[in-house]
Amino acid sequence: MIKLNLRLPDDLYAKAKGLAAADDRSLNSWLVSLVRRAAEESERRSAPGA
């Protein structure tokens, strides 16, 4: 697993932390799920016949 430092503006951090808590997830887990979903959607859009 890779460690990544991510800098977020204070307001965006607060929003993301709140959304993660509302989803009963850690901020890290919530961000991983968003990146995974975005990557999968990108793969689907670029797949042949899509």
C-alpha positions in Angstrom: 0.0 0.0 0.0 1.2 3.5 -0.9 1.1 6.4 1.5 0.1 9.7 0.0 0.2 13.2 1.6 -2.8 15.2 0.3 -3.2 18.9 1.0 -6.7 20.2 1.1 -8.1 23.6 1.8 -9.5 23.8 5.3 -13.1 24.2 4.0 -12.9 21.2 1.7 -11.3 19.1 4.5 -14.2 19.9 6.8 -16.8 19.0 4.2 -15.0 15.8 3.3 -14.6 14.8 6.9 -18.3 15.5 7.5 -19.4 13.5 4.5 -17.2 10.6 5.6 -18.7 10.6 9.1 -22.2 10.7 7.7 -21.3 7.6 5.6 -19.9 6.0 8.9 -16.4 5.8 7.3 -13.0 7.1 8.1 -11.9 10.0 5.9 -9.2 7.8 4.3 -11.7 5.0 3.5 -14.1 7.5 2.1 -11.5 9.1 -0.1 -10.3 5.7 -1.3 -13.9 4.8 -2.3 -14.2 8.1 -4.3 -10.9 7.6 -6.2 -11.8 3.9 -6.9 -15.2 4.9 -8.2 -13.7 7.6 -10.4 -11.1 5.2 -11.8 -13.7 2.6 -12.6 -16.0 5.1 -14.3 -13.1 6.3 -16.4 -12.2 2.8 -17.4 -15.8 2.1 -18.5 -15.9 5.3 -20.5 -12.7 4.5 -22.3 -13.6 0.8 -22.9 -14.2 -0.2 -26.5 -17.8 -0.1 -27.4 -18.7 2.2 -24.5 
